[in-house]
Each structure stands twice: as structure tokens, then as C-alpha cells.
Amino acid sequence: MRFHGTMTVNGQDHLSIGGCDTVDLIREFGSPLHIMDEDLFRQNCREYHKAFIEEIPGGEVAYACKAFCCQAILRIVCQEDLGIDVVSGGELYTALRAGADPSRIDFNGNNKTVEEIRYALENAVGRIIVDNFTEIETLDQIAGSLGVRPKVLLRIQPGVAAHTHQYTQTGILDSKFGLGISSGQAGDALRIMAGKQNMELTGIHCHIGSQIHEKETFAQTAQIMAAFMAGVSKDGGFQLTELNLGGGFGIQYTDADHPDTPEGYAQTILQALKEVFEQYAFPMPRRISVEPGRAIVGSTGTTLYTVGSVKGAPQTRRYVTIDGGMTDNPRPALYQAKYEMCLANKMSAPDEMTASLAGRCCEESSDVLIWDVPMPLAEPGDIVAVPSTGAYHYAMSSNYNRVGRPAIVLVSKGKAHVIVKREDYADITRNDLIPAHLLA
């Protein structure tokens, strides 16, 4: 298993993260448990800040908090001088509670409710990224009623098929997000937006998918967006000055993943933009934004589980069953995501068995986190660590089977702090109601 950030093996042959023994963390905070490496999270924030803000004139980085959103994490994002990309009223509320500057919040999403749009305008978010024709009219009406004129960008479908799972491709023409260039809808929408009195059209936005490693894909997207931006500005008689190229930068889950560095992505994108804008004799945008989420938080998370049973008859697959599964990590069930693992309490033990890491849910074979992985001889009570679980794990978790969500602990320099408490039975039933006639 590849180590990330502050991971080490201590004198007890245990996995340590942030100077904290993971076995001790399980004893203190319970199992399963999400661990967040604060030092690695800050390092990732700083690398993206340097690559896209310090090195690119007008550059901005908005942390895509859909990857993982809680007040403590967003507080760190603000401390590291990044903006925040939100896609719901709940995420916006969390960002504001964390102390985020509203002017550095972008509000994204393909079906914002009237209440969410009003909430965003009342709190003066920096940008609203419009998805469709209906939203143009709704936003114009609400902004007019409030007497505000928000900065807006239009989400575009650039028609790029990223090399990733089909469920995480979001820039293709057959996507629920944005409006297409080739269909003419994007150009039509921009002309409508430019004529609205209650919004200030500043630019365009796209997002082509998630967990993408190929720099060439981002270069191609940048070229398409730059050419469209220059062309539509000249043809439409208005000047677009902001370009948001979304996120999707990949991380390493297994040895098969080979992501580039933030600097590598940034320079590839910048070079592609310069070439196209020079060709069109069009000025570089005053604001060039990206929205990394997974790329910042993914590698900082590690999930700890406790082994409950080991079973498997001769000539059949062996299963190591843990006290978590698809309730805290639905990604393998959704799109066959791959992971590595280790036994955190037996770090130097040699591999002696091959088994599948199975979850506890009353579900068919979809509740298996890792299939057929070599591991040391596993026994009940052993601690399993699965790294790179910082993104789209807790954010997509559920109470299926009425299982409570794990606690989340932030670790650094030998200290651990709970940033999201564990759900108990009272939390699970908190919103249940029994009608009076059933109590009679």
C-alpha cells in the first residue's frame, strides 16, 4: 500500500497518521472511523494555490466542497486562501458558518431551487453559475425582486469525453449539466443573459468529469472553451472576461493511477489558453478559475474498520468482513472504484492470504469494497485501513440498514480532534414521526 502525507509505521508496528497511532484512535473514538490528515490537506491546498493563483494572473481556486464538506474542513480552506464551490443551499450554509467570504463562493448546480437562489443572492455570493434557460429567467426575476445584480457564468458542454467512468463524465453533449456549443444553445443562452438587466454576464464555465489523469484532456477542453469564448464575444457584441474550467484532476487510489502535479495541470492549461487567445487576438481572461475537490481532499482521508469475521470454504472465495461498507463508501458499488488496504495493527506482517473485503450491509455482492486482495492473515479484531477515502465517501454516505455514519477525526502533530461526531441510534431516528392514530 502506498503511503500518503504523514503516514508512517511506528514502533508498535502500527500505522500512524498525523503522529497518531491508528489502533489507539480506534480505541478512543470507535470503529469505523474516518481519519483526515490536516497537514496533507493544507499541503494540497497550498500546491493548488501556488500553481493556479500565484503562477497564473487572475487565477482562482475554488475548493469543490461536494467532495467533502464540514465546517472544520472549510475553515482550513479559508485559512489557506482558497475560494469555495458549492452546489446546494446546505453546502452554502456550511461555508458561511465556517466563516467563508461570500464573494469567494461560486454557486454551481444543474437544478437550483428558488429558495437556494434567493439564499445565495441574499448572502451576496461571488458568482452564480447558470445551467439552463429556465434558471436564467428564474434568476433574473429573483434578482430583480431583491434589487441585486449578481455576476453570472454559463455552464457549457464542451463535448469532451474524458477518459473516466461513464457515470463521471460531465462535459459530453449527452449530459444533464450545462448547454452545448455544437447545438447552438450555449450561444443563444449567452445572448439572452447579456440582455438581462438583473445579472452581469462575466464568463463561461465547464466541468468535464472526475478522476481524470490525462493532461491532454484538460488542454483540449481549454482550447475548445477559449475558442468559443473569443468567438461568441466578438459575434455577440459583448466581452466575456472570466473562464472557469472546473475540476476533475485525478488522485492515486492504486498503483494503476498516475496523476500529474497541480503545477503540471496548471501549465498545460495555461499554455493551451495562450495559444488559442493569441490566435483569435483575444485578451486573456481577467479571471481563470478551477474547482478541485477530490484532488485536494481525496488523499487526506483514511478509513479504519474492525474485522468481524473471516470465512470461506475450500475452493471458494474468502471474505474478510468489516464493520462498515457501502454505507460509508458507496463508490465501489456505484462505479467499481478500486482501493488498496492494509492491516493497520500488523504493518510488517507478510501477505499470507487472498480475500475480499466485504461490508456489513444486508446487500448482495455490491457491498464489497475490495475484491481478491493479498493481505496478512486476518483475524477478528484486526484493524483494516483503506487510504484515499477523503472524497465522496462521507459526502455520499447513507443510513442504509439504519447504520450510523462514522465519526471523522482530524489529526496533526500527535493530536486528534473530532470534527464530525458519530451518529447514534437517536440520530438515526431523530426525524421519525408516529401519527397519533398509530398511538391509540
C-alpha positions in Angstrom: 0.0 0.0 0.0 1.3 3.4 -1.0 1.7 5.9 1.9 0.3 9.4 1.7 1.1 12.5 3.7 2.1 11.9 7.3 1.5 8.1 7.2 4.3 6.1 8.9 4.8 2.8 10.8 5.5 3.3 14.5 7.5 1.2 17.0 4.4 -1.0 17.7 4.2 -2.0 14.0 1.0 0.1 13.7 0.0 2.5 11.0 0.4 6.1 12.3 -1.2 9.2 10.7 -0.5 12.7 11.8 1.6 11.3 14.6 -1.4 9.3 16.0 -1.4 5.5 16.3 -4.5 4.3 14.3 -5.1 1.5 16.7 -5.2 3.9 19.6 -7.6 6.1 17.5 -10.0 3.2 17.2 -9.8 2.5 20.9 -10.6 6.2 21.7 -13.1 7.1 19.0 -14.6 3.8 18.0 -15.0 1.9 14.7 -15.4 2.5 11.8 -13.6 5.8 11.8 -12.6 8.4 9.2 -9.2 10.0 9.7 -8.3 13.3 8.0 -4.6 14.3 7.7 -4.7 18.0 8.4 -1.0 18.6 7.3 -1.6 16.8 4.0 -4.8 18.7 3.4 -3.1 22.0 3.9 -0.2 20.9 1.7 -2.6 20.1 -1.1 -4.4 23.4 -0.7 -1.0 25.3 -0.9 0.1 23.4 -4.0 -3.0 24.3 -5.9 -2.8 27.9 -4.6 0.8 28.2 -5.9 0.1 26.5 -9.2 -3.2 28.3 -10.1 -3.2 31.6 -8.1 0.4 32.6 -7.6 1.6 31.5 -11.1 -1.4 32.5 -13.2 -2.5 36.1 -13.4 -6.1 36.3 -12.3 -6.1 32.7 -11.2 -8.6 31.4 -8.6 -9.1 28.0 -6.9 -12.5 27.2 -5.5 -12.5 24.0 -3.4 -15.4 21.9 -4.7 -16.8 21.1 -1.3 -19.2 18.4 -2.7 -16.2 16.1 -2.3 -16.2 16.6 1.4 -18.0 19.3 3.3 -17.9 20.1 7.0 -17.2 23.3 8.9 -13.7 22.4 10.1 -12.5 21.5 6.6 -14.0 24.6 5.0 -12.4 26.7 7.8 -9.0 25.3 6.7 -9.8 26.1 3.1 -10.4 29.7 4.0 -7.2 29.9 6.1 -5.3 28.6 3.1 -6.8 31.4 0.9 -8.9 29.3 -1.4 -12.4 30.0 -2.6 -15.3 27.5 -2.3 -17.6 26.0 -4.9 -21.0 24.9 -3.6 -23.9 23.1 -5.3 -26.7 23.4 -2.7 -28.1 25.6 -0.1 -26.8 23.2 2.6 -23.2 23.5 1.3 -23.6 27.3 1.1 -24.9 27.4 4.7 -21.9 25.3 5.9 -19.5 27.5 4.1 -21.0 30.6 5.6 -21.0 29.0 9.1 -17.3 28.2 8.6 -16.6 31.9 8.0 -16.1 31.9 4.2 -16.0 35.2 2.4 -19.3 35.2 0.3 -17.5 37.0 -2.5 -15.3 33.9 -3.0 -18.1 31.4 -3.1 -19.3 30.1 -6.5 -22.8 28.6 -6.6 -23.0 25.7 -9.1 -25.6 23.0 -9.8 -28.0 22.0 -12.5 -31.3 22.5 -10.7 -31.0 25.1 -8.0 -34.3 25.7 -6.2 -36.0 29.1 -5.9 -35.2 29.1 -2.2 -31.5 28.3 -2.9 -31.1 31.1 -5.5 -32.7 33.6 -3.1 -30.5 32.4 -0.3 -27.4 32.8 -2.5 -28.4 36.3 -3.6 -29.3 37.4 -0.1 -25.8 36.4 1.0 -24.1 38.0 -2.0 -22.2 35.0 -3.3 -19.4 35.9 -5.7 -20.6 34.0 -8.8 -23.7 32.1 -9.8 -23.0 29.5 -12.5 -26.2 29.2 -14.6 -27.1 25.8 -16.0 -30.1 26.2 -18.3 -32.7 28.5 -19.9 -35.2 28.1 -17.0 -32.6 29.2 -14.5 -31.8 32.3 -16.5 -35.4 33.5 -16.2 -35.8 32.5 -12.5 -32.5 34.1 -11.5 -33.4 37.3 -13.4 -36.8 37.5 -11.6 -35.5 36.9 -8.1 -32.5 39.2 -8.5 -34.9 41.9 -9.7 -37.2 41.5 -6.7 -34.2 41.8 -4.4 -32.6 44.7 -6.3 -29.3 43.0 -6.8 -27.2 42.3 -9.9 -25.1 39.1 -9.4 -22.1 38.1 -11.5 -23.0 35.1 -13.6 -21.3 32.5 -15.7 -23.0 30.0 -18.1 -22.2 26.3 -17.8 -21.1 24.9 -21.2 -20.9 21.4 -22.6 -17.6 21.4 -24.5 -18.2 18.0 -26.0 -15.1 16.4 -24.5 -15.3 12.7 -23.4 -12.9 12.4 -20.6 -11.1 9.0 -20.0 -13.0 8.1 -16.9 -16.1 6.1 -15.8 -19.2 7.0 -17.9 -21.0 8.0 -14.7 -18.5 10.7 -14.0 -18.3 12.2 -17.5 -20.0 15.6 -17.3 -18.7 17.5 -20.3 -20.1 15.4 -23.1 -23.1 16.6 -25.2 -25.4 13.9 -23.6 -25.0 15.3 -20.1 -27.6 16.7 -17.6 -25.2 19.6 -17.0 -25.0 22.8 -19.0 -25.8 23.7 -22.6 -24.0 22.6 -25.7 -21.8 24.5 -28.0 -22.5 22.5 -31.2 -26.2 22.7 -30.7 -26.2 26.5 -30.6 -27.9 26.5 -27.2 -24.9 27.9 -25.4 -24.6 30.8 -27.7 -28.3 31.5 -27.5 -28.3 31.4 -23.7 -25.3 33.8 -23.5 -27.1 36.4 -25.8 -30.2 36.2 -23.6 -28.1 36.6 -20.4 -26.2 39.5 -21.8 -29.6 41.3 -22.4 -30.8 40.8 -18.8 -30.8 43.9 -16.6 -30.6 41.9 -13.3 -27.5 40.0 -14.0 -23.9 40.7 -15.0 -22.7 38.2 -17.5 -19.0 37.7 -16.9 -18.0 34.4 -18.4 -18.4 30.7 -19.1 -17.9 27.5 -17.1 -17.4 23.8 -17.8 -16.6 20.6 -16.0 -15.7 17.5 -18.0 -15.7 14.8 -15.3 -13.9 13.3 -12.4 -10.7 11.4 -11.6 -9.0 12.4 -14.9 -5.3 11.9 -15.2 -4.5 12.9 -18.8 -3.2 16.5 -19.2 -4.1 16.4 -22.8 -7.8 16.2 -21.9 -7.6 19.4 -19.9 -5.6 21.0 -22.7 -8.3 20.1 -25.3 -11.1 21.4 -23.1 -9.2 24.7 -22.5 -8.7 25.1 -26.3 -12.4 24.5 -27.0 -13.6 26.8 -24.3 -11.1 29.6 -25.3 -12.1 29.4 -28.9 -15.8 29.6 -28.0 -15.3 32.4 -25.6 -13.4 34.5 -28.1 -15.8 33.7 -30.9 -19.1 34.3 -29.1 -17.7 37.5 -27.5 -17.0 39.0 -30.9 -20.2 37.7 -32.6 -22.4 38.7 -29.7 -21.1 42.2 -29.2 -20.2 41.6 -25.5 -17.0 40.9 -23.8 -16.6 37.8 -21.6 -13.8 38.2 -19.1 -14.0 35.1 -16.9 -13.3 31.4 -17.6 -13.9 28.6 -15.2 -12.6 25.2 -16.3 -13.9 23.2 -13.4 -12.0 20.4 -11.8 -11.7 16.6 -12.2 -8.0 16.3 -11.5 -7.3 12.7 -10.5 -5.6 11.3 -7.4 -3.8 8.0 -6.8 -6.1 5.2 -5.4 -3.9 2.3 -6.6 -0.6 1.8 -8.5 -2.6 1.9 -11.7 -3.3 5.7 -11.2 -0.7 8.2 -12.4 -2.0 11.7 -11.8 0.1 14.8 -12.6 1.0 17.5 -10.2 -1.1 20.7 -9.8 1.8 22.6 -11.4 1.7 20.2 -14.4 -2.0 20.6 -14.9 -1.8 24.4 -14.5 1.0 24.9 -17.0 -0.8 22.6 -19.5 -4.0 24.6 -19.2 -2.3 28.0 -19.3 -0.3 27.1 -22.5 -3.4 25.9 -24.3 -5.2 29.1 -23.4 -2.4 31.3 -24.5 -2.2 29.6 -27.9 -5.9 30.0 -28.7 -6.3 33.5 -27.4 -3.3 34.7 -29.4 -4.7 33.0 -32.5 -8.0 34.9 -32.0 -6.3 38.1 -31.0 -8.5 38.0 -27.8 -7.2 39.1 -24.4 -6.6 36.5 -21.7 -9.5 36.3 -19.2 -9.2 38.6 -16.2 -10.2 35.6 -14.0 -9.3 31.9 -14.7 -10.8 29.5 -12.2 -10.6 25.8 -11.4 -12.6 23.7 -8.9 -10.5 20.9 -7.5 -12.3 18.9 -4.8 -11.1 15.3 -4.8 -7.6 16.4 -5.8 -7.3 18.4 -2.6 -9.1 16.2 -0.1 -9.1 12.7 -1.5 -5.7 11.6 -0.5 -6.0 13.1 3.0 -8.6 10.7 4.2 -8.1 7.1 5.5 -11.0 4.9 6.8 -10.4 2.5 9.6 -12.5 -0.6 10.1 -12.5 -3.6 12.5 -12.6 -7.1 11.2 -15.6 -9.1 12.4 -15.2 -12.4 10.7 -13.1 -14.3 8.2 -14.8 -17.1 6.3 -14.5 -19.1 3.1 -14.7 -22.8 2.4 -12.0 -24.7 0.3 -12.3 -23.9 -3.4 -14.4 -20.8 -2.7 -13.6 -17.1 -2.2 -12.5 -16.0 1.2 -14.2 -13.0 2.8 -12.9 -10.6 5.5 -16.0 -8.9 6.8 -15.7 -5.4 8.3 -18.0 -3.1 10.4 -18.5 -0.7 7.5 -19.0 -0.9 3.8 -21.3 0.7 1.2 -22.9 2.9 3.9 -19.7 4.9 4.3 -18.1 4.2 0.9 -20.6 3.7 -1.9 -18.1 4.2 -4.7 -17.2 0.6 -5.4 -20.9 -0.2 -5.7 -21.7 2.8 -7.9 -18.8 2.7 -10.4 -16.4 -0.1 -9.4 -13.9 2.2 -7.7 -10.6 0.5 -6.8 -8.7 0.8 -3.5 -5.8 -0.6 -1.6 -5.7 -1.7 2.1 -3.5 -2.8 4.9 -3.9 -4.3 8.4 -3.1 -1.2 10.5 -2.1 -3.3 13.5 0.1 -5.7 11.5 2.0 -3.4 9.2 5.1 -5.6 8.7 3.3 -9.0 8.5 3.7 -10.8 5.2 0.8 -11.5 2.9 -0.5 -15.0 3.6 -4.0 -15.0 2.2 -6.1 -13.6 -0.6 -9.6 -12.4 0.4 -12.3 -9.9 -0.5 -13.0 -7.0 1.9 -16.8 -7.3 2.5 -19.1 -4.8 4.1 -21.7 -5.4 6.8 -24.8 -4.4 4.8 -27.6 -6.9 4.1 -27.0 -6.5 0.4 -25.8 -8.7 -2.4 -22.2 -8.6 -3.9 -22.3 -4.8 -4.4 -21.3 -4.4 -0.7 -17.6 -5.4 -1.3 -15.0 -2.7 -1.0 -12.0 -4.6 -2.5 -12.1 -7.9 -4.4 -9.5 -10.6 -4.0 -6.7 -8.6 -2.4 -3.5 -10.2 -0.9 -3.2 -9.5 2.8 -1.6 -10.8 6.0 -3.5 -13.5 7.9 -6.6 -11.5 9.1 -8.4 -12.3 12.3 -11.4 -10.9 14.2 -10.4 -7.6 15.9 -7.7 -6.6 13.3 -7.8 -3.1 12.1 -8.2 -2.5 8.3 -7.0 0.8 6.9 -8.2 1.9 3.4 -6.4 5.1 2.2 -7.5 7.8 -0.2 -11.1 7.9 1.2 -11.3 11.7 1.8 -13.5 12.4 -1.2 -17.0 11.2 -2.0 -17.1 8.8 1.0 -18.7 10.6 3.9 -20.2 13.0 1.4 -22.1 10.2 -0.2 -22.7 8.0 2.8 -26.1 6.8 3.9 -28.0 5.2 6.8 -28.9 2.1 4.8 -29.8 -0.7 7.2 -30.1 2.1 9.7 -26.4 2.1 10.2 -25.0 5.3 11.7 -22.3 7.3 9.9 -18.8 7.1 11.4 -17.1 9.9 13.3 -14.4 12.0 11.5 -11.2 12.8 13.3 -8.7 15.5 12.2 -5.1 14.5 13.1 -1.9 16.6 13.2 1.2 16.5 15.3 0.1 13.8 17.6 -3.3 15.3 18.4 -6.7 14.2 17.2 -9.9 16.3 17.2 -13.4 15.1 16.3 -14.8 17.3 13.5 -17.9 15.3 12.8 -19.4 13.2 15.6 -20.5 9.6 15.2 -24.2 9.0 14.6 -26.0 7.1 17.3 -29.4 5.4 17.3 -31.1 8.7 18.4 -29.6 10.5 15.4 -30.9 7.8 13.1 -34.5 8.1 14.4 -34.4 11.8 15.0 -36.7 12.7 12.1 -39.1 9.7 12.5 -42.7 10.6 13.4 -45.5 8.3 14.5 -49.0 9.7 13.6 -51.4 10.0 16.5 -53.8 7.3 15.2 -51.0 4.7 15.4 -50.5 5.5 19.1 -54.1 4.9 20.0 
